[in-house]
Amino acid sequence: MTVNPESAPLRGGYPLPGTIELAYEAVDLNRAVQAYRHFYRSVSGAALFDGTAAAGARPNEVFGYLDAQPRHVGFTLNSDTPYGAALLDLHAGPMVIDVPEGAFVGAVFDIHQRWILDFGLSGPDAGAGGKHVVLPPGYDADVPDGHHVGTAEAYRVLAAVRAIPQDGDVAAALKRIATVTIHPMEPSPDWSEPVWVDMTAADQDTTPLAIETGMGFWQALHRIVDAEPVLADSRAQYGELAALGIAKGQPFEPDSRLTQILELAAKTANLQMRTESFADRTPARLVWPERQWEWVALRSEGSTFDTPGYRDTYAMDKWFFQAIATSPAMFRRDPGTGSLYWLALSDRTGAYLDGANNYTLTVPLPVPATLFWSVTVYDATTRSQVQTDQGRAALRSKFELSDLTGDSVVLHFGPEPPEDAGGRWIKTIPDSGWFAYFRIYGPDGPAFDGTWKPGDLELS
């Protein structure tokens, strides 16, 4: 589906009939590949919304919380703290999130995974509690005083809240999530209080894995385009979709030719994003020049991936292929605030991590975390926590690593536990690639100035 423009036969400046179809195939494939990459986070956001609903949540009525486990499939989810997820439909009008005082970390984002507001420790209330109102698209009426305000660009949004377990008490943290209340700013006469339910016991999949390399991707994208307002900064990309038969208010009925192109584009673009994500060649990716650890998020200016001169689409591809949602707090690289996420794809020699091998990771102590820290193992295919009969995928400072002493700790990863692991081991799967996230919540100065750093993963 390519045409060499220098050798393409022309007649009087016009393309000959034999080249027209080839040229259009190339045009449509290029359009589709670029549209896939731009709207991937929208389709992934819809999968997050739909997967949560499939687990029992209902917008504005039933919210869910869970102690995340490997069986809960989601892009780089972790078990550091319990999750709460409240699906909201802003067709009901502005929604108020009332957060009590305490160790909560939360954010609200829309179905396109665009950030709306932070709350809790990372938000304007800074853990002191507060009222946060989420406005629907185009809302221009007054908001009562005393509210922190965010405006959504779509009607379907998700409020995500995490409660930090005090002394490792997960059950108490789950209960605290349910103390976050959500209600319309102007309740209707038939409105009733939403309920929180525990979704921990059920399996869950909030990813687009089942559809991301086929026509299901485009069908899901068409449903989003048809249901939500046009994003103001993406009108050109909506034009590309329209040329491919995906437009608001119109049926999506591709013929066999276009179906073949869209299927090829989904596979091509997905491979491109996988390459950017797992074979990043950006010099700025490395946290320290003498280590293999990479920044998960390449940009720290906020949740939009904007730089002074452009939007960093490369960084967006890397982030949204691996992860979900953004907020300024997640990318903030300031001592004492936000969080740091570091990515390990390879061992000290630069070889990809292989589930058939045994590795060690030496972590100097103390780790400069004012809240907590963890290392989580993910399957490279699913970008979700590795699933083994061990039933866990993380080593965490509030749980498995709560009793550390000395100058360092050695963590172990591999298909079989070494004799000296002492429970500080995560099982991996032979013939399956994996990667790790090192997370620090409330990072302190040494995590930034290079006076503290973890070792590389080493074959053992």
FENVENLIN-V323642 format. One record per backbone hydrogen bond with DSSP energy under -1.0 kcal/mol. CO is the residue of the C=O (numbers start at 1). NH is the residue of the N-H. E is the energy in kcal/mol with one decimal. If there is no record, write none. Layout:
{{CO & NH & E} {CO & NH & E}}
//
This chain:
{{4 & 7 & -1.1} {4 & 8 & -1.0} {9 & 16 & -1.3} {11 & 14 & -1.6} {14 & 11 & -2.6} {16 & 19 & -2.1} {19 & 23 & -2.3} {20 & 24 & -2.5} {21 & 25 & -2.3} {22 & 26 & -2.0} {23 & 27 & -2.5} {24 & 28 & -2.9} {25 & 29 & -2.3} {26 & 30 & -2.4} {27 & 31 & -2.6} {28 & 32 & -2.6} {29 & 33 & -2.6} {30 & 34 & -2.2} {31 & 35 & -2.6} {32 & 36 & -2.6} {33 & 37 & -1.9} {34 & 38 & -2.2} {35 & 39 & -2.6} {39 & 43 & -2.1} {40 & 44 & -2.8} {41 & 45 & -2.1} {42 & 46 & -2.3} {43 & 47 & -2.0} {44 & 48 & -2.0} {45 & 49 & -2.2} {46 & 50 & -3.3} {47 & 51 & -2.9} {48 & 52 & -1.6} {49 & 53 & -1.9} {50 & 54 & -2.5} {51 & 55 & -1.0} {52 & 57 & -1.8} {53 & 56 & -1.7} {58 & 61 & -2.1} {58 & 62 & -2.1} {61 & 195 & -2.2} {62 & 58 & -2.1} {63 & 197 & -2.4} {64 & 85 & -3.4} {65 & 199 & -3.2} {66 & 83 & -2.6} {69 & 72 & -2.1} {71 & 73 & -1.1} {71 & 204 & -1.1} {73 & 206 & -2.6} {74 & 77 & -1.7} {83 & 66 & -2.5} {84 & 161 & -2.4} {85 & 64 & -2.3} {86 & 159 & -2.6} {87 & 60 & -2.5} {88 & 157 & -2.2} {89 & 92 & -1.5} {90 & 93 & -1.8} {94 & 185 & -2.8} {95 & 134 & -3.0} {96 & 183 & -2.0} {97 & 132 & -2.3} {98 & 181 & -1.9} {99 & 130 & -2.2} {102 & 104 & -1.9} {103 & 164 & -2.4} {104 & 121 & -3.6} {105 & 162 & -2.4} {106 & 119 & -2.3} {107 & 160 & -2.9} {108 & 116 & -2.9} {108 & 117 & -1.3} {109 & 158 & -3.0} {110 & 113 & -2.6} {114 & 110 & -2.0} {117 & 108 & -2.7} {119 & 106 & -2.3} {120 & 123 & -1.8} {123 & 126 & -1.3} {125 & 128 & -2.5} {127 & 102 & -2.3} {130 & 99 & -2.8} {131 & 148 & -2.7} {132 & 97 & -3.9} {133 & 150 & -2.2} {134 & 95 & -2.0} {135 & 152 & -3.0} {136 & 139 & -1.8} {148 & 133 & -3.0} {150 & 135 & -3.1} {155 & 90 & -3.0} {156 & 111 & -1.8} {157 & 88 & -2.9} {158 & 109 & -2.1} {159 & 86 & -2.4} {160 & 107 & -2.3} {161 & 84 & -2.2} {162 & 105 & -2.6} {166 & 169 & -1.6} {168 & 170 & -1.3} {169 & 173 & -1.5} {170 & 174 & -2.6} {171 & 175 & -1.8} {172 & 176 & -1.9} {173 & 177 & -1.6} {174 & 178 & -1.0} {176 & 179 & -1.8} {177 & 180 & -1.8} {181 & 98 & -3.3} {183 & 96 & -3.6} {188 & 191 & -1.8} {195 & 63 & -3.1} {197 & 65 & -2.1} {204 & 73 & -2.8} {208 & 211 & -1.8} {208 & 212 & -1.7} {211 & 214 & -1.6} {214 & 217 & -1.4} {215 & 219 & -2.3} {216 & 220 & -2.3} {217 & 221 & -2.2} {218 & 222 & -2.4} {219 & 223 & -1.7} {220 & 224 & -1.7} {221 & 225 & -2.7} {222 & 226 & -2.4} {223 & 227 & -1.4} {224 & 228 & -2.2} {231 & 234 & -1.9} {234 & 238 & -2.1} {235 & 239 & -1.6} {236 & 240 & -1.6} {237 & 241 & -1.9} {238 & 242 & -2.4} {239 & 243 & -1.8} {241 & 246 & -2.7} {242 & 245 & -1.6} {247 & 250 & -1.8} {255 & 259 & -2.7} {256 & 260 & -2.1} {257 & 261 & -1.7} {258 & 262 & -2.9} {259 & 263 & -2.4} {260 & 264 & -2.0} {261 & 265 & -2.6} {262 & 266 & -2.2} {263 & 267 & -1.8} {264 & 268 & -2.7} {265 & 269 & -3.1} {266 & 270 & -2.0} {267 & 271 & -1.9} {268 & 272 & -2.2} {269 & 273 & -2.5} {270 & 274 & -2.3} {271 & 275 & -2.3} {272 & 276 & -2.5} {273 & 277 & -2.2} {274 & 278 & -2.8} {275 & 279 & -2.2} {282 & 285 & -2.3} {283 & 286 & -1.0} {285 & 295 & -3.0} {288 & 291 & -1.9} {293 & 287 & -2.2} {294 & 343 & -3.2} {305 & 312 & -3.2} {310 & 307 & -3.4} {311 & 313 & -1.7} {312 & 316 & -1.8} {313 & 317 & -2.5} {314 & 318 & -2.2} {315 & 319 & -2.4} {316 & 320 & -2.7} {317 & 321 & -1.6} {318 & 322 & -1.0} {319 & 323 & -3.1} {327 & 331 & -1.1} {334 & 337 & -1.8} {338 & 442 & -2.3} {340 & 440 & -2.2} {341 & 296 & -1.7} {342 & 438 & -2.7} {343 & 294 & -2.9} {344 & 436 & -2.3} {345 & 353 & -2.3} {347 & 350 & -1.9} {351 & 347 & -2.4} {353 & 434 & -1.2} {354 & 357 & -2.0} {358 & 460 & -2.4} {359 & 413 & -2.3} {360 & 458 & -2.6} {361 & 411 & -3.0} {362 & 455 & -2.6} {363 & 409 & -2.0} {367 & 369 & -2.6} {368 & 444 & -2.7} {372 & 441 & -2.8} {373 & 397 & -2.8} {374 & 439 & -2.4} {375 & 395 & -2.3} {376 & 437 & -2.1} {377 & 386 & -1.8} {378 & 435 & -2.1} {379 & 383 & -2.5} {383 & 76 & -3.2} {384 & 379 & -2.9} {388 & 391 & -1.3} {393 & 377 & -3.0} {395 & 375 & -2.2} {396 & 399 & -1.2} {396 & 401 & -3.0} {399 & 402 & -1.6} {407 & 365 & -3.2} {409 & 363 & -3.0} {411 & 361 & -2.3} {412 & 426 & -2.0} {413 & 359 & -3.3} {414 & 428 & -1.0} {418 & 421 & -1.6} {421 & 424 & -1.9} {423 & 425 & -1.2} {424 & 412 & -2.4} {426 & 414 & -1.9} {429 & 432 & -1.4} {432 & 355 & -1.8} {433 & 380 & -2.4} {435 & 378 & -3.2} {436 & 344 & -2.7} {437 & 376 & -2.2} {438 & 342 & -2.3} {439 & 374 & -2.0} {440 & 340 & -2.5} {441 & 371 & -2.0} {441 & 372 & -1.0} {442 & 370 & -3.3} {443 & 336 & -5.0} {444 & 447 & -1.9} {445 & 448 & -2.4} {445 & 449 & -1.8} {446 & 452 & -1.5} {457 & 348 & -2.2} {458 & 360 & -2.3}}
//
